[in-house]
Structure formats: C-alpha cells, structure tokens
Amino acid sequence: MRESKVVALLKKYDFSFFAIALIIFSIGLINLYSAVHSSTKIELSNLYMMQLFWFSFSIVIGLVVSFIHPKLFFRLSYLAYAVNILLLLLVLFLGHQGMGAQRWLVVGAIRMQPSEFMKISVVLALARWFIRSNPDSELGIKNLFIPFLIAFVPALLIIAEPDLGTGLLILLVFFVMAFYRRLRWKSIFVVAIIGLLSGSLLYKFGLKRYQQQRIYTFLNPAADSKGMGYNAIQSKIAIGSGQFFGKGILKSSQASLNYLPENHTDFVFSVFNEEHGFFGSVILIALYLALFFRFIWLATSVPKFFNALVAIGLMSIFFWHTLINMGMVMGLLPIVGLPLPLMSYGGSSLLTFCVCCGMATSISNSRNIF
Amino acid sequence: MFDEEELVILHRRRAFIIGNYILILFAIIFARLWFLQIYQGNELYQYSLRNRLRKEVVKAPRGMVFSRNNQMLVHNSPRLDVVLTPQYLKNREETLAKLAIILDMSVGEIKRIIRKKIKQAKYHPIIIKKNVSRKEVAIIETEYSKMPGVTVNTFISREYEDQDIGAHMLGYISEISQSQLPKYRKRDRYNYNLGDFIGQAGLEEELDFKLRGEDGHEFVEVDAMGRKKRHIRNNNLFAGITSMAAQPGYNIRLSIDRDLQHVAYQALDGKVGSAVAVDVESGEILAMVSRPSYNPSQFSRGISMKYWNSLINDKNLPLTDKSIQSHYAPGSTFKVITALAALEEGVIDRQTKVKCQGGLRLGRRMFHCWKRYGHGELDVVGAIRESCDVFFYKLATKLSIDKLAHYAKLFGLGDKTGIKLPREVSGLIPTREWKKKRTGKPWGAGETLLCAIGQSYVLTTPLQLAMAFSAVANGGRLFKPQYVKEIFDNSGNIIERGTKELVSKVSIKPEHLDLVRQGLFEVVNARKGTAWWFRGRGISMAGKTGTAQVISMSADKLFAKCEDNPYSLRNHGAFVAYAPHKNPKIAVSVYVEHGCHGSTAAAPVARNIVTAYMKKYFPEEVERNWLKQKIRDNKIMALEEKRKRERERAKQDREQEQVQDREQEREQGEGTTKR
C-alpha cells in the first residue's frame, strides 16, 4: 500500500527539470576537471570535488523546494523580497570583501551572496505585482512604474556592490516578464529607450573604474592596459582552435598554459569549446535550449497566471546567464563576470539554479500532485 | 475575478514570441561559433599551438628635468639587459652554462635568480643581468640560435647629470613596492602596475603624475623560441588590435640655478647640513642642497645591496633632505624675531639700551651670555650685531612666550612652508598651551628666555629660515617656496607655469624692519659684527649667525673651546643671510650640524653662494662694491693701524719714561755715592 503510494507519487513527479540540469552539470564537472587538473595551485586542482559537493547540497535543497506548494511562493514573495533587500543593504555596509567587491555576507561559517537569491525574489515579487491588475489589459507606462522600481532598486544595490552583471541581469529579467505580462508595444519602445538612457548614465556615473574599463575594453580591446582585452583575445583563440570536433578532452592548451586566467568560472565555455569543438557546443546549447523551452512550455500549461509568470521569470534568469556568458567569452559582449549556469564553478550560483529548477518542478507538480 | 485558465491561453502568443527571440539570439551565438571555429578555426588553431601573440607594454619615457637656464639635470638613457624566458628554454644546463661564460657569472648565480621568480608564469621573461656591455650583446646575438629562450632587452634607466649634487630635491625612482601599489592605484587616470618605476623621493615623487606619461602597448608575435618576430599592427584575425603609442611624460624646468647648486654643494664639502638659496622677490628656490648626499642614478640602475646598506646605516642620514626634513634649534638667528616682537610690542625702541655683564640672573638660575665678561651697553642694532644674549634675555622677561610665538608664526616658522616636496616637517614654535598639552607642566619663565635666543623647544627647518629672512628683506612679504618654473611637453607647449604665491603680508612697521636690517647689515659689515671675518669681497650681505647648543652645558663647558668636545656634543652652526643689503635679491640659509659656530662653519658657505650669485647676475654691482669695500676696509684698517700705532707709541713713551726715570734714579744714586 505504502509502496504503491510512493510509486504513484514518483509517476506523477516531474523529473524533466532536474534531469536536464543533471546532464548539463555532469558535462560541466568533467569540463571543470579538464580546466583545472593541470593547475599548479592545489586549491584549484581540487576544485571539481568542491563543485560536486556543492551540487549535491544544492540538489537536495532543490528537491525540498519542489515539494513546497506554489501558493507558499505567492504568500512569501513580498516578504522574501523585503528580507533580501535588507540583506543587500547589509552587504553594502558590512559585507565581506572578495576580489575588490563586497558580495558576500558572512554568518558564522556560511558565506552568503544575497544578490544570487535576489534574482529569485525579484521574479516572485514581480509576478505577484503583475497579477494585481487584470492580466487581460495591456500595460501602459504608468502601470510599469512600480514593477520597474521593484527590479531597479535591488539592481542598483547590486551594481553598487559592485556586481554589474547581476544588476543588469535583474533589469533584463524584468523586461522579459513585463513583456510576457502583455506590454503595450509603445511601452516596449519607451522601456527600451529608458533602458538605454539609464544604461549610459549608469556607465558615466554609477560604475566603478574597472567596470568602465571592461566595457571600454570590449568596445576597443586595443586600448586597455590591464590585460582585459588580452583575456578576450585568448578566449577567442581557445574557442576558435577547437574547430569542428575539438582537441579532445584534457587537451586544451590555452587553459592548461594559463592563458585563460579564470578558466574555472567565467571562461568554462571557452575551455569546453576548445576541447569539444563546434560539435560539442551544439549539443550543449541544445541542452540549454531544451531547458528553456521546458520552462516556456510549463508557463503555457499551468492554470494559474502567477505560476506562469514565475516560470517565465525563472527561465529568463537561466536564459540571460547563458546568453551573456557565451556572448562575452566569444567577444560579442563585454566581460561582466556572469557564470554559465550549472557549468561554472561556484556554490551560490549552483544553489540558485537548483532552487529555480525546484520551483519549476513544484509548479509543474501542483497540477497533479498537491 | 477573472478566469485564469483563459488568460494563460491568451498569453501563449507571448510565450511563443519569447521562444522565437531565444532562438534568434542563439542563432547569433551559433553563427559566431561557426565563424570562430569553422571559418577562422584553422588559423586560430595554429595560433593556439604556438600562442605567438604577446602583448607588450611600451614604457612611456619619463619627463626630463632642466635647470633654470635650461641645462639638463635629469634624463633617460637606454640600457641593455639579458633576459631569459623559461617557457622557451631548451637543454637547460647547456644554455645556462654558455650564458654564464658570456656574462661572466656562475651557473649557480643564474639558477638562483631563476629560482627567485619560480612562482610567476613561465612565459614571463626574467632579467638575468642588467646593464650588459655592447660586446656581451654581440656575443649573445651570434649565439642566438643555440640558446633558445635568451634574449636582450632594452631598458631605460634614469640618469642624474650631477649625480650626488642636489639629489634630495630631485629624488630618485625605483620599482613600486607591493605596499605602495594599492595607494597609487587609487589615483585616477594613471595605471600603476607591479614592475613600474615611480618617484620615491623629492620632486620625482611629488610630480610623478606629470613626469610619468602614459604607457602604451603593442602586440608582438614571438617565434617558438620566444624571440620577437614582428609587431602586429593590423590583423584581420583580431579586429581592433592596434598598438597604442606611449605618451611621454612632461618635462620640468626648475628655478634651480645649476651653477649655484654646485657652489653650494662644494661649499658644504666635508660638512653635514644643508644650504638653501631663494629668490627674495618670488620665493623661487635657486639652490637647495643637503649633505651627505646619495647618487640617485644608482637607484634606477638597480641599486646594489652594499650601496643601499651604506646609505641606511649612515648616522648622518644621507637620504634625509636636511633643508626640509630635519628641524633644528635656530639659535641666534631667531633673535631677529625676538627683536621685531619687542619693537612691535613697544617693549623697546631704538634708543633702549641694556647693559650686558655676561649674564642675567632670573630667580636662582644664571643665564649666561656667550661672551663671558659681557658686551657692555648695547642698543638693539648693537645687540643684533654682536648677538648679545643678555639683551634678548631682558626682552624676553618683558614678552610672553605666546607673543613671541605669534611673531614667529607670522614669519612662517614652525609651520610647513608648503613646498611641493614630500615629507616636509613643520618644526616647532612652543606656546603655553602646547607645553601644557605635551608635558602637562606649566610654562616656566626661564624657558621664554631660552626660546628668545632660539634654543630650548624652538625648532625650524633651514628652508623656513630662508623664507623668514627673505620676508624680512623684502619688507614683510612671506612667499611660498617654489621650484617649478614651467612644465612643458615634448613639443615645447607649456602645460603649467609656476606662479609666485604670497602666503601672507606680515604687518610690521617699516621703521622697525629697517632697524633690524641695519643690525643684520652690521653683523657682516661692522668691525664688531659676529660675521665680520666672513664678509666676502664685492657683496653687501646682511645676515645673522646662530649657534645652537646640542645639550645644555655648565658654565665651564659653555666657555670651553667647542672644537675640543666630541663630535656629537659640538654646537650646530647656522647662518642666514640676504644680499644685497639695499634692494635684496637673494636669501640664503645655511645650517651645519655640529659645526661649532655659525660664523666659522656656516657663514663662509653662505658667502660663497651669495658671491657666486651676485657675480653671475649682477657683475657690475660686485665690481662697484668691491671698490667701495676696499676703500672702506682700508679706512677701517688705517684707523686700526693708527690706533695700534698710537697705542704702541704710548707704550714706548711709557717705557721710555720709565727708563728715563730709572736713569735719573741711578744718576741720583751715583751722585749720592759720589758724594
């Protein structure tokens, strides 16, 4: 009896999100090993073990989240948002310094990175705000003001940390969700113009020197002096040298000779490309696309509009991370330091993405389990 | 409310659009991947095999420094270094052995150098030997192919034309240290990286921004042995790669007169101390030297441990600029301030006379004059001329220390002059409040007496004294010392011009200043003046000697011969002067540590500087003065000769009289015996 209940639950449980995530993560782990195995630094060469540990931890959290009813997401959305804003403020004032930026909050032995959780909170808060009014009506500029603030305030706080990549990412997530919520086309243009304007103003006044430098370097790689352009060029060499089938696993010369400085975080995709070539990338990108479309499909098939909005929001977190990371290592975008989901090394980002998957699973399950 | 189910269907269209956009954006990613991996793949693959592309920084040449008269003081000269890139090193032992023979080093030595840099990436070149000769370069070049990984790099070293002379003001450059890096990084616009050379002292440090310029870079293709093959200017592979030329630093023309600098340096030969010469009318520094000195060229060439140790272990602190980074008791030179304070406060006037009997008793303590048996009766001019301590003790009993401090501060003493040089010290002018705060004890009346003659707590830097005396000379205008005439770029465009800056106008009645100036003139030009014997030919100098005790001494020791004391107990000697007496042009301050007397140790230095200056810029005046002086001196000498002769005649007369008396007595005696 009891066993059959479990079997029944497992039959109804939606494993698709975790399955895709697990495949991508496995590829990422092998890739990470390849990137760091020849490193002379001991703390780097054991990185893949740490990654495995973090992933195990994250997936457990993700599974737990998947059993929470989406109603709870709805109820907790504003609270979570407010708490996260507080945490961000705390980071700004007494955060832990790492690599010149204050991104971590240290509580005992745990180092938290509130900007990671902020992404999810913003999605929830926006989704809740957007279903206040009749979703049938198209949104004008006036209706957009408060949701824009919901995204803009944390984005600003995160950029001040300074973490430009995550800050901009939140604004982009807002844009996708607002679009999904039925934005008037006219409003889309206005939002785009405001985005451009505030972007350029931000560049002028809001950015730290090294952030400006990155963008400047991207626009004009020859004019840089700190070696950022050099990284971009080395990354391009790494990707290009993979050709169609790649050099084979553990054979990347760019990575092993340390031409790529952060090959375990921002530049994992270059290493992957060097070793597995165009062929390998097509498969990897196909996996990512499958994940995105699974989210979109979920959004179109859940009965509650709040849940659909959340699904689109979570998808856009994944999507922008992937697109921006790939774009920057290929020299299409400035190097802003966003990780590649499930591939780059980093506990906080793994946790975020696993929680995203867990929430999506929960929404999916809400149709037939709860 | 509303039927959510329907709404989801309504939004399917939106979801569809989002999906399409995702596909379009990833199509771009695919296109880019295809472009890099298939279209350029082969080319990039070749590149990655050898990874030939190297970004090299093109160092900006540092700005040059010129003297007032456009003589070059500091410039850059190229130097050749032998470097080794471990990545390209093949048959290691053989290559190192060969290299050792060529460079006349041991293999062990080379290995030690390489081991030191083991932590850095393998493709970073390591400097094996600096400053190699042309001959060594030629040998290495012929052996190139047999020694992969060994190359010769040019490096620019900074050369200081005058070597040790004026080193403190110019400063030196050396590699930026790990601890300095964060501080310098904060400064905007300029990029500082490890391995950069920055100014570490003097104007090299202060004007580092201006002198530095901006480094450029170029992309260089190297071959498999690490040698440069060609410069990459434009390459379709890496669109946008262009080299950026280095922007040379700005050049600086100083107000320093090179000849004067040399004279000052020579005059201080064998002494420990400093000499500063400033333009009275603008505050421009004409010469500023400190001894002992060091050779700044050594620093940029890569200073040897031995030389460095000899510098930091020297008790006379050769790295300290004694003109601004050391402060001393000004001694009697401070009496000028005391005299002005007393005149302004109405304590004395020009007629007030004080009788000096060699000391003044205050309470139980005896304050001695430097002249054991006293000067007799003197007015203010005479007291300055003969530097009578008792006269100024007497003034001090009627002046409070705070009043005295007020006047000292008016002339900029005890405050940083604000010269644009690093690590200037402020000196000290004590006040009641200061002592209370510092020691918790109240001010004692005796201390005012000692402060009035520039002893006790009073401390000034030689530069402060020079500025204060030029204020006395020019009627009370206190200038901020300047040493930059102009800053200009390599095409001669002037970027910045040094302007004279008035710190304050000291409000002292002109007649009081005149009175003090008369005293200062007589110090040098009157027979009884303390610096009479060092007055110089052809110049009409006015000045004040100063002798500062290093420790307080008992009366016996006080009047013992200073030169008999051990070196560290000897008095400091100071002399501050300006010239010419009428219409002053230059002010000079000389301080000699343990020089015993201001007159013997410091005054000749100042005299030499002033003479050199006047001869260079006002030769006719020197000629005129020389004649005048000769006549005057002759008169004085003649007068003295006359007096001497008179004295001798009187003596002879007396003796003759005595002889006659005695003869008379004898005659009388004989007469009696005859009788």
HADDOCK unambig.tbl for C-alpha pairs under 7 A between the chains (distance, minus, plus):
assign (segid A and resid 136 and name CA) (segid B and resid 7 and name CA) 6.71 0.50 0.50
assign (segid A and resid 180 and name CA) (segid B and resid 14 and name CA) 5.60 0.50 0.50
assign (segid A and resid 180 and name CA) (segid B and resid 15 and name CA) 6.71 0.50 0.50
assign (segid A and resid 220 and name CA) (segid B and resid 240 and name CA) 6.45 0.50 0.50
assign (segid A and resid 221 and name CA) (segid B and resid 240 and name CA) 6.43 0.50 0.50
assign (segid A and resid 221 and name CA) (segid B and resid 241 and name CA) 6.62 0.50 0.50
assign (segid A and resid 222 and name CA) (segid B and resid 240 and name CA) 6.21 0.50 0.50
assign (segid A and resid 222 and name CA) (segid B and resid 241 and name CA) 4.89 0.50 0.50
assign (segid A and resid 222 and name CA) (segid B and resid 242 and name CA) 5.46 0.50 0.50
assign (segid A and resid 222 and name CA) (segid B and resid 243 and name CA) 6.64 0.50 0.50
assign (segid A and resid 223 and name CA) (segid B and resid 244 and name CA) 6.94 0.50 0.50
assign (segid A and resid 237 and name CA) (segid B and resid 44 and name CA) 5.41 0.50 0.50
assign (segid A and resid 237 and name CA) (segid B and resid 48 and name CA) 6.22 0.50 0.50
assign (segid A and resid 238 and name CA) (segid B and resid 48 and name CA) 6.86 0.50 0.50
assign (segid A and resid 239 and name CA) (segid B and resid 36 and name CA) 6.86 0.50 0.50
assign (segid A and resid 239 and name CA) (segid B and resid 37 and name CA) 6.60 0.50 0.50
assign (segid A and resid 240 and name CA) (segid B and resid 36 and name CA) 4.55 0.50 0.50
assign (segid A and resid 240 and name CA) (segid B and resid 37 and name CA) 4.16 0.50 0.50
assign (segid A and resid 240 and name CA) (segid B and resid 40 and name CA) 6.56 0.50 0.50
assign (segid A and resid 240 and name CA) (segid B and resid 41 and name CA) 4.79 0.50 0.50
assign (segid A and resid 240 and name CA) (segid B and resid 44 and name CA) 5.44 0.50 0.50
assign (segid A and resid 240 and name CA) (segid B and resid 45 and name CA) 6.63 0.50 0.50
assign (segid A and resid 241 and name CA) (segid B and resid 37 and name CA) 6.44 0.50 0.50
assign (segid A and resid 241 and name CA) (segid B and resid 41 and name CA) 5.39 0.50 0.50
assign (segid A and resid 241 and name CA) (segid B and resid 42 and name CA) 6.78 0.50 0.50
assign (segid A and resid 241 and name CA) (segid B and resid 44 and name CA) 4.91 0.50 0.50
assign (segid A and resid 241 and name CA) (segid B and resid 45 and name CA) 3.76 0.50 0.50
assign (segid A and resid 241 and name CA) (segid B and resid 48 and name CA) 6.33 0.50 0.50
assign (segid A and resid 242 and name CA) (segid B and resid 37 and name CA) 6.22 0.50 0.50
assign (segid A and resid 242 and name CA) (segid B and resid 45 and name CA) 6.96 0.50 0.50
assign (segid A and resid 243 and name CA) (segid B and resid 37 and name CA) 4.24 0.50 0.50
assign (segid A and resid 243 and name CA) (segid B and resid 38 and name CA) 5.56 0.50 0.50
assign (segid A and resid 243 and name CA) (segid B and resid 41 and name CA) 4.88 0.50 0.50
assign (segid A and resid 243 and name CA) (segid B and resid 42 and name CA) 6.96 0.50 0.50
assign (segid A and resid 244 and name CA) (segid B and resid 37 and name CA) 6.40 0.50 0.50
assign (segid A and resid 244 and name CA) (segid B and resid 38 and name CA) 6.39 0.50 0.50
assign (segid A and resid 254 and name CA) (segid B and resid 48 and name CA) 6.67 0.50 0.50
assign (segid A and resid 278 and name CA) (segid B and resid 33 and name CA) 6.75 0.50 0.50
assign (segid A and resid 278 and name CA) (segid B and resid 37 and name CA) 6.42 0.50 0.50
assign (segid A and resid 296 and name CA) (segid B and resid 15 and name CA) 6.44 0.50 0.50
assign (segid A and resid 300 and name CA) (segid B and resid 8 and name CA) 6.17 0.50 0.50
assign (segid A and resid 300 and name CA) (segid B and resid 9 and name CA) 6.95 0.50 0.50
assign (segid A and resid 300 and name CA) (segid B and resid 12 and name CA) 5.70 0.50 0.50
assign (segid A and resid 303 and name CA) (segid B and resid 4 and name CA) 6.33 0.50 0.50
assign (segid A and resid 303 and name CA) (segid B and resid 5 and name CA) 5.01 0.50 0.50
assign (segid A and resid 303 and name CA) (segid B and resid 8 and name CA) 6.67 0.50 0.50
assign (segid A and resid 304 and name CA) (segid B and resid 4 and name CA) 5.80 0.50 0.50
assign (segid A and resid 304 and name CA) (segid B and resid 5 and name CA) 6.82 0.50 0.50
assign (segid A and resid 305 and name CA) (segid B and resid 4 and name CA) 6.02 0.50 0.50
assign (segid A and resid 305 and name CA) (segid B and resid 8 and name CA) 6.17 0.50 0.50
assign (segid A and resid 327 and name CA) (segid B and resid 29 and name CA) 6.92 0.50 0.50
